[in-house]
Amino acid sequence: MKTTFFLLALLLVFNFSTFSQNTGTQLRIIFKLKDDGFKMINTPTGFTGIPQIDYISSKYHILSLQQIALGRKSCKSVFLAEFPSGINPDQVIANYQGVNDIEYAEQDLGTSDGSQLSITPDDPYYIKQWALNNDGSFNLEPAIAGADIDMERAWGINQGDSNIIIAVLSTGNKMDHPELAGRIWTNTDEIPGNGIDDDGNGYVDDVNGWDFVNNDNNPTDDNSAGTCLAGIIGAKGNNHLGDAGINWHANLMIIKALSSTGSGLWLDAANGTYYAVD
């Protein structure tokens, strides 16, 4: 079974000194219920009426619990819980994540002094990746410093996750590219080279993806566009080599849906998409 995450949205990195206030020493935990329509009715301060969650509130001496509305649809299943200082946030989060009714839990972090964690990778061509970090020095007009996606601050928080699988539908990939070494997704349900469709998905020996243009298990890039795209998404950063990708640890599922000319059929793209999702 393949779990695939498509990155179809911009990574938003907020300036915490602007968008968050100094919370003192209290521990703030945000958690979301799976039930978007949940409402607290006549419950004591700090309690939801859900026994497992209320047990955690009591166990860690909750100070307050606020039901908040997020987004245009005003999702009301998100809560901000405040606990006394000195409590281990990992323990509280682990307790919340063990509750079946909770979709996720995380610590609410912020700064008040304007300080920012950031990572500047040492890759030699990173200075040309203006979309990630624009210092205003490149020779294009207008070169506006800060007109970028604040990638260095994002890397200061997280450089990626090897549990994330990103499907790259393009012209394929140069499988031995050093920037993507060890990063190509492997179908562990398939036995390489035995000529059998071991996982029953309709594709024989699809160990590292599929070539829908030539209908084989060799999605090697014969154009370079796919390799470039894979690098933008996931080239290893801070390794003294080439460029820096967005996610330094994600696995890349290679799906060849475009030919050597960079063109292709809608049906191949559709089949590639279903392949990734299934």
ZADO-1210 file (C-alpha; in nm, 4 decimals, padded with zeros to 6 digits):
<atoms>
<atom x="00.0000" y="00.0000" z="00.0000" code="MET" pos="1"/>
<atom x="00.1483" y="00.3329" z="-00.1025" code="LYS" pos="2"/>
<atom x="00.0801" y="00.6530" z="00.0883" code="THR" pos="3"/>
<atom x="00.1346" y="00.9552" z="-00.1307" code="THR" pos="4"/>
<atom x="00.1294" y="01.3209" z="-00.0456" code="PHE" pos="5"/>
<atom x="00.0963" y="01.5706" z="-00.3292" code="PHE" pos="6"/>
<atom x="00.2492" y="01.9096" z="-00.2627" code="LEU" pos="7"/>
<atom x="00.0068" y="02.1326" z="-00.4506" code="LEU" pos="8"/>
<atom x="00.0205" y="02.4395" z="-00.2265" code="ALA" pos="9"/>
<atom x="00.2780" y="02.7009" z="-00.1369" code="LEU" pos="10"/>
<atom x="00.4722" y="02.6534" z="00.1845" code="LEU" pos="11"/>
<atom x="00.3688" y="02.9406" z="00.4094" code="LEU" pos="12"/>
<atom x="00.6210" y="03.0438" z="00.6715" code="VAL" pos="13"/>
<atom x="00.4945" y="03.3099" z="00.9098" code="PHE" pos="14"/>
<atom x="00.7099" y="03.5622" z="01.0912" code="ASN" pos="15"/>
<atom x="00.6372" y="03.4607" z="01.4478" code="PHE" pos="16"/>
<atom x="00.7503" y="03.7955" z="01.5890" code="SER" pos="17"/>
<atom x="00.4638" y="03.9554" z="01.3955" code="THR" pos="18"/>
<atom x="00.1890" y="03.6943" z="01.4169" code="PHE" pos="19"/>
<atom x="00.2346" y="03.5604" z="01.7694" code="SER" pos="20"/>
<atom x="00.2590" y="03.7144" z="02.1091" code="GLN" pos="21"/>
<atom x="00.4836" y="03.6367" z="02.4012" code="ASN" pos="22"/>
<atom x="00.3033" y="03.3594" z="02.5862" code="THR" pos="23"/>
<atom x="00.5289" y="03.3748" z="02.8890" code="GLY" pos="24"/>
<atom x="00.6219" y="03.0374" z="03.0289" code="THR" pos="25"/>
<atom x="00.2903" y="02.8594" z="02.9830" code="GLN" pos="26"/>
<atom x="00.2849" y="02.5536" z="02.7611" code="LEU" pos="27"/>
<atom x="00.0440" y="02.5964" z="02.4689" code="ARG" pos="28"/>
<atom x="-00.0759" y="02.2921" z="02.2760" code="ILE" pos="29"/>
<atom x="-00.2961" y="02.3025" z="01.9662" code="ILE" pos="30"/>
<atom x="-00.5020" y="01.9958" z="01.8816" code="PHE" pos="31"/>
<atom x="-00.7727" y="01.9218" z="01.6249" code="LYS" pos="32"/>
<atom x="-01.0632" y="01.6833" z="01.6564" code="LEU" pos="33"/>
<atom x="-01.1645" y="01.4598" z="01.3684" code="LYS" pos="34"/>
<atom x="-01.5257" y="01.5733" z="01.4139" code="ASP" pos="35"/>
<atom x="-01.5455" y="01.9197" z="01.2515" code="ASP" pos="36"/>
<atom x="-01.8914" y="01.9752" z="01.3935" code="GLY" pos="37"/>
<atom x="-01.7990" y="01.9197" z="01.7570" code="PHE" pos="38"/>
<atom x="-01.9358" y="02.1689" z="02.0100" code="LYS" pos="39"/>
<atom x="-01.8615" y="02.1991" z="02.3811" code="MET" pos="40"/>
<atom x="-02.1847" y="02.2274" z="02.5784" code="ILE" pos="41"/>
<atom x="-02.2017" y="02.3003" z="02.9523" code="ASN" pos="42"/>
<atom x="-01.8560" y="02.1641" z="03.0293" code="THR" pos="43"/>
<atom x="-01.6259" y="02.2913" z="03.3068" code="PRO" pos="44"/>
<atom x="-01.3414" y="02.5228" z="03.2078" code="THR" pos="45"/>
<atom x="-01.0631" y="02.3229" z="03.0452" code="GLY" pos="46"/>
<atom x="-01.2782" y="02.0217" z="02.9589" code="PHE" pos="47"/>
<atom x="-01.4458" y="01.9009" z="02.6390" code="THR" pos="48"/>
<atom x="-01.6828" y="01.6310" z="02.7595" code="GLY" pos="49"/>
<atom x="-01.4716" y="01.3684" z="02.5822" code="ILE" pos="50"/>
<atom x="-01.3399" y="01.1412" z="02.8625" code="PRO" pos="51"/>
<atom x="-00.9966" y="01.0614" z="02.7172" code="GLN" pos="52"/>
<atom x="-00.9226" y="01.4256" z="02.6407" code="ILE" pos="53"/>
<atom x="-01.0547" y="01.5451" z="02.9763" code="ASP" pos="54"/>
<atom x="-00.8326" y="01.2893" z="03.1491" code="TYR" pos="55"/>
<atom x="-00.5277" y="01.4492" z="02.9861" code="ILE" pos="56"/>
<atom x="-00.6501" y="01.7942" z="03.0917" code="SER" pos="57"/>
<atom x="-00.6780" y="01.6790" z="03.4501" code="SER" pos="58"/>
<atom x="-00.3516" y="01.4833" z="03.4449" code="LYS" pos="59"/>
<atom x="-00.1468" y="01.7850" z="03.3369" code="TYR" pos="60"/>
<atom x="-00.3451" y="02.0466" z="03.5332" code="HIS" pos="61"/>
<atom x="-00.4823" y="02.2374" z="03.2357" code="ILE" pos="62"/>
<atom x="-00.5186" y="02.6124" z="03.2876" code="LEU" pos="63"/>
<atom x="-00.7520" y="02.6929" z="02.9988" code="SER" pos="64"/>
<atom x="-00.9027" y="02.5407" z="02.6867" code="LEU" pos="65"/>
<atom x="-01.0197" y="02.7575" z="02.3985" code="GLN" pos="66"/>
<atom x="-01.2196" y="02.6382" z="02.1001" code="GLN" pos="67"/>
<atom x="-01.1061" y="02.8454" z="01.8025" code="ILE" pos="68"/>
<atom x="-01.2300" y="02.8947" z="01.4468" code="ALA" pos="69"/>
<atom x="-00.9784" y="02.8685" z="01.1628" code="LEU" pos="70"/>
<atom x="-01.0001" y="02.9353" z="00.7915" code="GLY" pos="71"/>
<atom x="-01.2724" y="03.0657" z="00.5670" code="ARG" pos="72"/>
<atom x="-01.5013" y="02.7803" z="00.6614" code="LYS" pos="73"/>
<atom x="-01.4443" y="02.8562" z="01.0305" code="SER" pos="74"/>
<atom x="-01.3418" y="02.5057" z="01.1262" code="CYS" pos="75"/>
<atom x="-01.4344" y="02.4833" z="01.4943" code="LYS" pos="76"/>
<atom x="-01.2712" y="02.1532" z="01.5808" code="SER" pos="77"/>
<atom x="-00.9376" y="02.3150" z="01.6718" code="VAL" pos="78"/>
<atom x="-00.8495" y="02.3826" z="02.0357" code="PHE" pos="79"/>
<atom x="-00.5781" y="02.5757" z="02.2152" code="LEU" pos="80"/>
<atom x="-00.4902" y="02.4216" z="02.5504" code="ALA" pos="81"/>
<atom x="-00.2683" y="02.6018" z="02.8038" code="GLU" pos="82"/>
<atom x="-00.0780" y="02.4176" z="03.0767" code="PHE" pos="83"/>
<atom x="00.1518" y="02.5309" z="03.3584" code="PRO" pos="84"/>
<atom x="00.5212" y="02.5813" z="03.2906" code="SER" pos="85"/>
<atom x="00.7592" y="02.2931" z="03.3454" code="GLY" pos="86"/>
<atom x="00.5435" y="02.0282" z="03.1810" code="ILE" pos="87"/>
<atom x="00.7121" y="01.8247" z="02.9096" code="ASN" pos="88"/>
<atom x="00.5376" y="01.9177" z="02.5806" code="PRO" pos="89"/>
<atom x="00.6327" y="01.5880" z="02.4150" code="ASP" pos="90"/>
<atom x="00.4482" y="01.3949" z="02.6834" code="GLN" pos="91"/>
<atom x="00.1318" y="01.6018" z="02.6473" code="VAL" pos="92"/>
<atom x="00.1413" y="01.5776" z="02.2678" code="ILE" pos="93"/>
<atom x="00.1977" y="01.2015" z="02.2827" code="ALA" pos="94"/>
<atom x="-00.1037" y="01.1658" z="02.5137" code="ASN" pos="95"/>
<atom x="-00.3226" y="01.3714" z="02.2796" code="TYR" pos="96"/>
<atom x="-00.2048" y="01.1775" z="01.9734" code="GLN" pos="97"/>
<atom x="-00.3060" y="00.8558" z="02.1449" code="GLY" pos="98"/>
<atom x="-00.6697" y="00.9670" z="02.1555" code="VAL" pos="99"/>
<atom x="-00.8743" y="00.8285" z="01.8668" code="ASN" pos="100"/>
<atom x="-01.0898" y="01.1430" z="01.8452" code="ASP" pos="101"/>
<atom x="-00.7869" y="01.3678" z="01.7819" code="ILE" pos="102"/>
<atom x="-00.6526" y="01.4216" z="01.4303" code="GLU" pos="103"/>
<atom x="-00.3287" y="01.5958" z="01.5308" code="TYR" pos="104"/>
<atom x="-00.1601" y="01.7770" z="01.8198" code="ALA" pos="105"/>
<atom x="00.1367" y="02.0131" z="01.8194" code="GLU" pos="106"/>
<atom x="00.3013" y="02.2780" z="02.0331" code="GLN" pos="107"/>
<atom x="00.2168" y="02.6428" z="01.9671" code="ASP" pos="108"/>
<atom x="00.5551" y="02.8109" z="01.9346" code="LEU" pos="109"/>
<atom x="00.6453" y="03.1741" z="01.8848" code="GLY" pos="110"/>
<atom x="00.8928" y="03.4498" z="01.9662" code="THR" pos="111"/>
<atom x="00.8629" y="03.8055" z="02.0912" code="SER" pos="112"/>
<atom x="01.2159" y="03.9332" z="02.0288" code="ASP" pos="113"/>
<atom x="01.2207" y="03.8980" z="01.6498" code="GLY" pos="114"/>
<atom x="01.4723" y="03.6124" z="01.6555" code="SER" pos="115"/>
<atom x="01.4349" y="03.3465" z="01.3883" code="GLN" pos="116"/>
<atom x="01.5767" y="03.0014" z="01.3452" code="LEU" pos="117"/>
<atom x="01.7130" y="02.9657" z="00.9931" code="SER" pos="118"/>
<atom x="01.9421" y="02.7459" z="00.7871" code="ILE" pos="119"/>
<atom x="02.1466" y="02.8705" z="00.4912" code="THR" pos="120"/>
<atom x="02.2578" y="02.5674" z="00.2863" code="PRO" pos="121"/>
<atom x="02.6111" y="02.5466" z="00.1505" code="ASP" pos="122"/>
<atom x="02.5134" y="02.4168" z="-00.1939" code="ASP" pos="123"/>
<atom x="02.7161" y="02.6105" z="-00.4568" code="PRO" pos="124"/>
<atom x="02.4196" y="02.7016" z="-00.6815" code="TYR" pos="125"/>
<atom x="02.1913" y="02.8008" z="-00.3968" code="TYR" pos="126"/>
<atom x="02.2825" y="03.1670" z="-00.4532" code="ILE" pos="127"/>
<atom x="02.0912" y="03.1442" z="-00.7841" code="LYS" pos="128"/>
<atom x="01.7736" y="03.0014" z="-00.6275" code="GLN" pos="129"/>
<atom x="01.6115" y="03.3423" z="-00.5854" code="TRP" pos="130"/>
<atom x="01.2646" y="03.2013" z="-00.5267" code="ALA" pos="131"/>
<atom x="01.3906" y="03.0416" z="-00.2063" code="LEU" pos="132"/>
<atom x="01.5998" y="03.3324" z="-00.0812" code="ASN" pos="133"/>
<atom x="01.6053" y="03.6657" z="-00.2626" code="ASN" pos="134"/>
<atom x="01.8646" y="03.9080" z="-00.1264" code="ASP" pos="135"/>
<atom x="01.8065" y="04.1563" z="-00.4092" code="GLY" pos="136"/>
<atom x="02.1504" y="04.1139" z="-00.5612" code="SER" pos="137"/>
<atom x="02.0763" y="03.9266" z="-00.8839" code="PHE" pos="138"/>
<atom x="02.0761" y="04.1105" z="-01.2159" code="ASN" pos="139"/>
<atom x="01.7068" y="04.1221" z="-01.2935" code="LEU" pos="140"/>
<atom x="01.4732" y="04.4165" z="-01.2534" code="GLU" pos="141"/>
<atom x="01.3142" y="04.4680" z="-01.0162" code="PRO" pos="142"/>
<atom x="01.5292" y="04.2631" z="-00.7792" code="ALA" pos="143"/>
<atom x="01.3361" y="04.3043" z="-00.4550" code="ILE" pos="144"/>
<atom x="01.5057" y="04.1668" z="-00.1463" code="ALA" pos="145"/>
<atom x="01.2716" y="03.9426" z="00.0478" code="GLY" pos="146"/>
<atom x="01.0465" y="03.8602" z="-00.2498" code="ALA" pos="147"/>
<atom x="01.0773" y="03.4865" z="-00.1871" code="ASP" pos="148"/>
<atom x="00.9150" y="03.2052" z="00.0113" code="ILE" pos="149"/>
<atom x="01.1380" y="03.2482" z="00.3208" code="ASP" pos="150"/>
<atom x="01.2783" y="02.9005" z="00.2732" code="MET" pos="151"/>
<atom x="01.5680" y="02.9462" z="00.5130" code="GLU" pos="152"/>
<atom x="01.3305" y="03.0097" z="00.8020" code="ARG" pos="153"/>
<atom x="01.1250" y="02.7068" z="00.6996" code="ALA" pos="154"/>
<atom x="01.4391" y="02.4897" z="00.7022" code="TRP" pos="155"/>
<atom x="01.5132" y="02.6278" z="01.0476" code="GLY" pos="156"/>
<atom x="01.1945" y="02.4565" z="01.1612" code="ILE" pos="157"/>
<atom x="01.2074" y="02.1397" z="00.9531" code="ASN" pos="158"/>
<atom x="01.4133" y="02.0136" z="00.6582" code="GLN" pos="159"/>
<atom x="01.1651" y="01.7490" z="00.5464" code="GLY" pos="160"/>
<atom x="01.0471" y="01.4012" z="00.6328" code="ASP" pos="161"/>
<atom x="01.1436" y="01.0652" z="00.4831" code="SER" pos="162"/>
<atom x="00.7920" y="00.9373" z="00.5563" code="ASN" pos="163"/>
<atom x="00.6560" y="01.1734" z="00.2908" code="ILE" pos="164"/>
<atom x="00.6275" y="01.0330" z="-00.0611" code="ILE" pos="165"/>
<atom x="00.6003" y="01.2875" z="-00.3413" code="ILE" pos="166"/>
<atom x="00.4896" y="01.1718" z="-00.6855" code="ALA" pos="167"/>
<atom x="00.6757" y="01.3490" z="-00.9665" code="VAL" pos="168"/>
<atom x="00.4826" y="01.3235" z="-01.2948" code="LEU" pos="169"/>
<atom x="00.7054" y="01.4478" z="-01.5745" code="SER" pos="170"/>
<atom x="00.9646" y="01.3140" z="-01.8199" code="THR" pos="171"/>
<atom x="01.1112" y="01.0684" z="-01.5700" code="GLY" pos="172"/>
<atom x="01.4269" y="01.1005" z="-01.3654" code="ASN" pos="173"/>
<atom x="01.8007" y="01.0443" z="-01.3910" code="LYS" pos="174"/>
<atom x="01.8023" y="00.7617" z="-01.1393" code="MET" pos="175"/>
<atom x="02.1711" y="00.7876" z="-01.0480" code="ASP" pos="176"/>
<atom x="02.1730" y="01.1637" z="-00.9940" code="HIS" pos="177"/>
<atom x="02.3926" y="01.2316" z="-00.6873" code="PRO" pos="178"/>
<atom x="02.1561" y="01.4990" z="-00.5530" code="GLU" pos="179"/>
<atom x="01.8780" y="01.2391" z="-00.5322" code="LEU" pos="180"/>
<atom x="02.0821" y="00.9441" z="-00.4084" code="ALA" pos="181"/>
<atom x="01.8839" y="00.7287" z="-00.1692" code="GLY" pos="182"/>
<atom x="01.5748" y="00.9383" z="-00.2242" code="ARG" pos="183"/>
<atom x="01.3970" y="00.7483" z="-00.5013" code="ILE" pos="184"/>
<atom x="01.0831" y="00.5744" z="-00.3764" code="TRP" pos="185"/>
<atom x="01.0971" y="00.1954" z="-00.3714" code="THR" pos="186"/>
<atom x="00.7898" y="-00.0236" z="-00.4013" code="ASN" pos="187"/>
<atom x="00.8618" y="-00.2718" z="-00.1243" code="THR" pos="188"/>
<atom x="00.5634" y="-00.4852" z="-00.2281" code="ASP" pos="189"/>
<atom x="00.7330" y="-00.5717" z="-00.5567" code="GLU" pos="190"/>
<atom x="01.0133" y="-00.8281" z="-00.5999" code="ILE" pos="191"/>
<atom x="01.2649" y="-00.6837" z="-00.8504" code="PRO" pos="192"/>
<atom x="01.3195" y="-00.8661" z="-01.1778" code="GLY" pos="193"/>
<atom x="01.0940" y="-01.1678" z="-01.1273" code="ASN" pos="194"/>
<atom x="00.8569" y="-01.0717" z="-01.4100" code="GLY" pos="195"/>
<atom x="00.5561" y="-01.0949" z="-01.1780" code="ILE" pos="196"/>
<atom x="00.3108" y="-00.8283" z="-01.0658" code="ASP" pos="197"/>
<atom x="00.3651" y="-00.9104" z="-00.6985" code="ASP" pos="198"/>
<atom x="00.1476" y="-00.6346" z="-00.5519" code="ASP" pos="199"/>
<atom x="-00.1338" y="-00.6858" z="-00.8017" code="GLY" pos="200"/>
<atom x="-00.1530" y="-00.3225" z="-00.9115" code="ASN" pos="201"/>
<atom x="-00.1334" y="-00.4071" z="-01.2820" code="GLY" pos="202"/>
<atom x="00.2324" y="-00.3101" z="-01.3289" code="TYR" pos="203"/>
<atom x="00.5046" y="-00.5760" z="-01.3424" code="VAL" pos="204"/>
<atom x="00.8291" y="-00.5055" z="-01.1511" code="ASP" pos="205"/>
<atom x="00.7398" y="-00.1411" z="-01.0849" code="ASP" pos="206"/>
<atom x="01.0085" y="-00.1123" z="-00.8197" code="VAL" pos="207"/>
<atom x="01.0871" y="00.2572" z="-00.8726" code="ASN" pos="208"/>
<atom x="00.7755" y="00.3861" z="-01.0454" code="GLY" pos="209"/>
<atom x="00.6451" y="00.3452" z="-01.3990" code="TRP" pos="210"/>
<atom x="00.6955" y="00.4748" z="-01.7528" code="ASP" pos="211"/>
<atom x="00.3490" y="00.5364" z="-01.8962" code="PHE" pos="212"/>
<atom x="00.4892" y="00.6654" z="-02.2253" code="VAL" pos="213"/>
<atom x="00.6631" y="00.3367" z="-02.3146" code="ASN" pos="214"/>
<atom x="00.4585" y="00.1170" z="-02.0784" code="ASN" pos="215"/>
<atom x="00.7548" y="-00.0283" z="-01.8909" code="ASP" pos="216"/>
<atom x="00.9173" y="-00.0158" z="-01.5490" code="ASN" pos="217"/>
<atom x="01.2036" y="00.2123" z="-01.6488" code="ASN" pos="218"/>
<atom x="01.1022" y="00.5771" z="-01.5868" code="PRO" pos="219"/>
<atom x="01.4451" y="00.7133" z="-01.6837" code="THR" pos="220"/>
<atom x="01.4529" y="01.0765" z="-01.7920" code="ASP" pos="221"/>
<atom x="01.5295" y="01.1366" z="-02.1614" code="ASP" pos="222"/>
<atom x="01.4543" y="01.5071" z="-02.1543" code="ASN" pos="223"/>
<atom x="01.5949" y="01.6499" z="-01.8242" code="SER" pos="224"/>
<atom x="01.2754" y="01.8342" z="-01.7258" code="ALA" pos="225"/>
<atom x="01.1699" y="01.5605" z="-01.4856" code="GLY" pos="226"/>
<atom x="01.5084" y="01.5469" z="-01.3157" code="THR" pos="227"/>
<atom x="01.5036" y="01.9258" z="-01.2792" code="CYS" pos="228"/>
<atom x="01.1562" y="01.9117" z="-01.1254" code="LEU" pos="229"/>
<atom x="01.2573" y="01.6342" z="-00.8867" code="ALA" pos="230"/>
<atom x="01.5573" y="01.8443" z="-00.7834" code="GLY" pos="231"/>
<atom x="01.3449" y="02.1514" z="-00.7138" code="ILE" pos="232"/>
<atom x="01.1222" y="01.9399" z="-00.4934" code="ILE" pos="233"/>
<atom x="01.3722" y="01.7195" z="-00.3192" code="GLY" pos="234"/>
<atom x="01.7411" y="01.7727" z="-00.3975" code="ALA" pos="235"/>
<atom x="01.9451" y="01.7108" z="-00.0845" code="LYS" pos="236"/>
<atom x="02.0404" y="02.0418" z="00.0739" code="GLY" pos="237"/>
<atom x="02.3449" y="02.1507" z="00.2705" code="ASN" pos="238"/>
<atom x="02.5624" y="01.8799" z="00.1122" code="ASN" pos="239"/>
<atom x="02.8171" y="02.0994" z="-00.0737" code="HIS" pos="240"/>
<atom x="02.6638" y="01.9902" z="-00.4048" code="LEU" pos="241"/>
<atom x="02.4461" y="02.1528" z="-00.6727" code="GLY" pos="242"/>
<atom x="02.1163" y="02.3062" z="-00.5631" code="ASP" pos="243"/>
<atom x="01.8984" y="02.2778" z="-00.2560" code="ALA" pos="244"/>
<atom x="01.5517" y="02.1253" z="-00.2869" code="GLY" pos="245"/>
<atom x="01.2497" y="02.2172" z="-00.0756" code="ILE" pos="246"/>
<atom x="01.2274" y="01.8862" z="00.1123" code="ASN" pos="247"/>
<atom x="01.5681" y="01.7339" z="00.1887" code="TRP" pos="248"/>
<atom x="01.4409" y="01.3945" z="00.3016" code="HIS" pos="249"/>
<atom x="01.1207" y="01.3064" z="00.1141" code="ALA" pos="250"/>
<atom x="01.1017" y="00.9987" z="-00.1072" code="ASN" pos="251"/>
<atom x="01.0312" y="01.0720" z="-00.4733" code="LEU" pos="252"/>
<atom x="00.7984" y="00.8446" z="-00.6692" code="MET" pos="253"/>
<atom x="00.9051" y="00.8750" z="-01.0329" code="ILE" pos="254"/>
<atom x="00.6257" y="00.8582" z="-01.2899" code="ILE" pos="255"/>
<atom x="00.7107" y="00.9162" z="-01.6548" code="LYS" pos="256"/>
<atom x="00.4063" y="01.0644" z="-01.8285" code="ALA" pos="257"/>
<atom x="00.5869" y="01.2874" z="-02.0804" code="LEU" pos="258"/>
<atom x="00.8083" y="01.1812" z="-02.3711" code="SER" pos="259"/>
<atom x="01.1580" y="01.2964" z="-02.4675" code="SER" pos="260"/>
<atom x="01.0009" y="01.5997" z="-02.6378" code="THR" pos="261"/>
<atom x="00.8331" y="01.7064" z="-02.3155" code="GLY" pos="262"/>
<atom x="00.4873" y="01.6298" z="-02.4514" code="SER" pos="263"/>
<atom x="00.2385" y="01.3608" z="-02.3620" code="GLY" pos="264"/>
<atom x="-00.1175" y="01.2370" z="-02.3510" code="LEU" pos="265"/>
<atom x="-00.3750" y="01.3317" z="-02.0928" code="TRP" pos="266"/>
<atom x="-00.4502" y="00.9619" z="-02.0465" code="LEU" pos="267"/>
<atom x="-00.0908" y="00.8918" z="-01.9442" code="ASP" pos="268"/>
<atom x="-00.1030" y="01.1765" z="-01.6933" code="ALA" pos="269"/>
<atom x="-00.4332" y="01.0466" z="-01.5561" code="ALA" pos="270"/>
<atom x="-00.3006" y="00.6913" z="-01.5295" code="ASN" pos="271"/>
<atom x="00.0111" y="00.8231" z="-01.3582" code="GLY" pos="272"/>
<atom x="-00.1985" y="01.0101" z="-01.1060" code="THR" pos="273"/>
<atom x="-00.4111" y="00.7046" z="-01.0273" code="TYR" pos="274"/>
<atom x="-00.0939" y="00.4953" z="-00.9995" code="TYR" pos="275"/>
<atom x="00.0455" y="00.7306" z="-00.7361" code="ALA" pos="276"/>
<atom x="-00.2746" y="00.7502" z="-00.5345" code="VAL" pos="277"/>
<atom x="-00.3450" y="00.3774" z="-00.5459" code="ASP" pos="278"/>
</atoms>
